């Protein structure tokens, strides 16, 4: 089943927040790998939905706003 924009954004932002709070090197590496996967999937979903973004950072900002219910 395909995730909605909100679900995908929420998952992606949760991993980013976990990275910011993690000090364990092994856990950090695993989270960073997951972040890369989720980011690629997020950008693909934005393209599928016809949502324009300027660059990778802008795509992340869109995810944060959607996850927080601002968009």
C-alpha contacts under 8 A as a table, 3 or more apart, distances in Angstrom:
res1	aa1	res2	aa2	distance
3	X	6	X	7.98
3	X	7	X	5.86
3	X	8	X	5.99
4	X	7	X	5.19
4	X	8	X	6.12
5	X	8	X	5.21
5	X	9	X	5.92
5	X	45	X	7.38
5	X	46	X	7.98
5	X	66	X	7.66
6	X	9	X	5.12
6	X	10	X	5.97
6	X	66	X	6.01
6	X	67	X	5.89
7	X	10	X	5.11
7	X	11	X	6.22
7	X	67	X	7.73
8	X	11	X	5.22
8	X	12	X	6.15
8	X	38	X	7.86
8	X	42	X	6.62
9	X	12	X	5.12
9	X	13	X	6.03
9	X	42	X	7.18
9	X	63	X	4.67
9	X	64	X	6.76
9	X	66	X	6.32
9	X	67	X	5.26
10	X	13	X	5.25
10	X	14	X	6.03
10	X	63	X	7.43
10	X	64	X	7.72
10	X	66	X	7.69
10	X	67	X	4.68
10	X	68	X	8.00
11	X	14	X	5.14
11	X	15	X	6.46
11	X	38	X	7.80
12	X	15	X	5.36
12	X	16	X	6.47
12	X	35	X	6.60
12	X	38	X	5.74
12	X	39	X	6.78
12	X	42	X	7.72
12	X	63	X	7.37
13	X	16	X	4.97
13	X	17	X	6.14
13	X	63	X	6.86
13	X	64	X	6.09
13	X	67	X	6.98
14	X	17	X	5.13
14	X	18	X	6.13
15	X	18	X	4.96
15	X	19	X	6.16
15	X	31	X	6.49
15	X	34	X	7.45
15	X	35	X	6.10
16	X	19	X	5.13
16	X	20	X	6.40
16	X	35	X	6.79
17	X	20	X	5.09
17	X	21	X	6.46
18	X	21	X	5.18
18	X	22	X	6.06
18	X	31	X	7.52
19	X	22	X	5.23
19	X	28	X	6.07
19	X	31	X	6.28
19	X	32	X	7.05
22	X	27	X	7.26
22	X	28	X	6.14
23	X	27	X	7.96
23	X	28	X	6.93
24	X	27	X	5.40
24	X	28	X	5.95
25	X	28	X	4.98
25	X	29	X	6.18
26	X	29	X	5.20
26	X	30	X	6.41
27	X	30	X	5.16
27	X	31	X	6.12
28	X	31	X	5.06
28	X	32	X	6.03
29	X	32	X	5.10
29	X	33	X	6.26
30	X	33	X	5.18
30	X	34	X	6.29
31	X	34	X	5.00
31	X	35	X	6.04
32	X	35	X	4.89
32	X	36	X	6.29
33	X	36	X	5.25
33	X	37	X	6.48
34	X	37	X	5.12
34	X	38	X	6.10
35	X	38	X	5.08
35	X	39	X	5.87
36	X	39	X	5.10
36	X	40	X	6.26
37	X	40	X	5.33
37	X	41	X	6.30
38	X	41	X	5.04
38	X	42	X	5.90
39	X	42	X	4.88
39	X	43	X	6.18
39	X	60	X	7.73
40	X	43	X	5.23
40	X	44	X	6.24
41	X	44	X	5.06
41	X	45	X	6.15
42	X	45	X	5.08
42	X	46	X	6.24
42	X	59	X	7.91
42	X	63	X	7.99
43	X	46	X	5.05
43	X	47	X	6.29
43	X	56	X	7.95
43	X	59	X	6.68
44	X	47	X	5.12
44	X	48	X	6.22
45	X	48	X	4.97
45	X	49	X	6.14
46	X	49	X	5.14
46	X	50	X	6.14
46	X	51	X	5.06
46	X	52	X	7.16
47	X	50	X	5.04
47	X	51	X	5.89
47	X	52	X	7.09
48	X	51	X	7.71
53	X	56	X	7.76
53	X	58	X	5.85
53	X	59	X	5.69
54	X	58	X	5.88
54	X	59	X	7.44
55	X	58	X	5.29
55	X	59	X	6.36
56	X	59	X	5.07
56	X	60	X	6.36
57	X	60	X	5.06
57	X	61	X	6.31
58	X	61	X	5.00
58	X	62	X	6.26
59	X	62	X	5.13
59	X	63	X	6.38
60	X	63	X	5.01
60	X	64	X	6.33
61	X	64	X	5.11
61	X	65	X	6.28
62	X	65	X	5.19
62	X	66	X	6.17
63	X	66	X	5.17
63	X	67	X	5.99
64	X	67	X	5.13
64	X	68	X	6.13
65	X	68	X	5.21
65	X	69	X	6.17
65	X	70	X	4.93
65	X	71	X	5.74
66	X	69	X	5.03
66	X	70	X	5.73
66	X	71	X	4.97
67	X	70	X	7.61
68	X	71	X	7.94
